Amino acid sequence: MIRKLIMLLAMSLMALSAMATDNLIVNTESRESVSLNGTWHYILDPYETGFYNYRYKERSEGDPEAYWNRPVTKRKSDRREHGYQAPYTLEVPGDWNSQGDLFTYYEGTVWYQRDFDLHQLKKNQRAFLYFGAVNYEAHIYLNGKKLGMHKGGFTPFNFEIPADLLKEKDNFLVVKVDNKRHPDEIPTVNTDWWNYGGITRDVKLVITPDNFIQQYALELDPAQDIHQAIEENQFLISGSVALNKTAGSGTVTLTIPELSVKQRYPVTGNRLDFELPLKNLQLWSPEHPKLYRVNLAYNGETLADDLGFRKIETAGKKILLNGEPIFLRGVAIHEEVPGDARRAHSEADDRQLLGWAKDLNANMVRLAHYPHNEDMTRLADKMGLLVWSEIPVYWTIDFGNNAVLDKAKAQLQEMITRDRNRASIIIWSVGNETPVSPVRTSFMKSLIDKARTLDDSRLISAALEVHYNPETNRVDDPLGAYTDIVSVNEYLGWYGGTPDMCRTANWEVAYDKPLFISETGAGAKGGFHADRKTRWSEEYQQWYYEEQIKMLKRMPDNYSGVAPWILADFRSPKRNHPVYQQGWNRKGLIDDQGNKKKAFEVLKQYYREIEKETVQ
Ligand code: GCB
């Protein structure tokens, strides 16, 4: 009992430090808001003339030539050298690359501008500008004043609008967006995906009471034994609520109508921790993605969320979901709509991608290589797909640089804060194929520690590499000592050799932990048919999958899942074969027109067999 109390105290202290450090507002969907999506003006500014003066110094706030200031000409003799007007417009949300030839390869600064009115703000309400994601660096200006700057292309952020800055009419909002790559950013200069720039996700004004719930988390108590809970029909939910500031006094009311729960919790500081015993809870799983409507009411605002409750853990060499071994029938997905060659950004886009994953008989998706939009993980909750969610710590990050580590930590925290209530997410990944060295391992280890401090209810991993060897392929990356599951990318038969090499391949893992094949795949140009030995043909890819699957069936007994690379072809500037690639990574099971390649059926069949064997 005392041990449990100490653990609870430690957990809530951990959660407190996690939540107190950032001001991200979660579940904006359920709050009063005004969408700022739509048509924005832009100025393409490769020399950053709107930001730096001719001495290359950042312009001062009131500088009429700064692009954050409304361009005005009072007299016809006035000189003005910029302006926001049609037809120079871009749609938000959306990457700029797919919105005109001018932008296809553009990397640099684009200024976005729009006006908005806000009549309905009442006394004692606050207004925040909320961005789902802007790639990569965003400077936000309202009515000539800078609200802040954010780095990180795939996570949300918000800035409060000072009350005296906001007008009822004609607020002049400007966002400087810069997607230039840099060696000391996350990701760094080298990636195998398109560097889509722009305001790629929703923008809105979020209106809150003066004192409001900023973040919350409700989950099955990770310390509870799930078998016992099921047997005794006695579940424990641990909950926490973080307010934006200290409450004088107040009450948070929690209701879960379907379970007849109504609890009132007094709150005096800026947070609340509680435990809620529950009976008759239906656990969330891919086969039964049960969600409960949960309402949290405080100070006149009610946040509604659809939450699933489930337990994910490992036991020796197995991954357990709700206490039972589970095999992850996965597939990797980039946040891209292949048919349109653009970033996915809506629920309809996500429905298409996750619908394809379902069609493949998958029960899991690896959202590569960065956090996808919030619609995606919410939809995965509804559709019953387990999720691996990752930060873009990819390949050769500047591991020795503490400022870079801080940037990675910030993105990790934003990802976890936004999505920690999603039952579908079972794995936080701290990176992909990072090259082994002591400095890299210590960098990655501190990300793992941070992830655990923020959320101790999920598994932590990272996609590692393998030492190929004709005798035995060995997975012994030292980082494997710190992750909950050992995940490895392998391309036997594509990078090096041909698929028949799989026949004699043996595998060894240095850790007594579940083994997950986080990537495997081969390229094929959709519609190109030849004999199976011909690279880029659908037949080669099909053969690759056939040989891989036979090999996977011989994997060591800790083999717990696979997420082939990748669901659909995606754009990549690194893929320059003039006939077969044309700027596309062709390892998709679905081509750039949405057609399934032959290998799709091979994997689907494998998954059907596993499903029959493993799912009652
Ligand atoms: C990998 C990377 C992935 C690449 C893929 C490929 O190992 O993790 O980002 O796109 O290989 O196609 O080579």
Residues whose N, C-alpha, C, O or C-beta is under 5 A from the ligand:
A	BS01	GCB	D192 N432 N489 K587
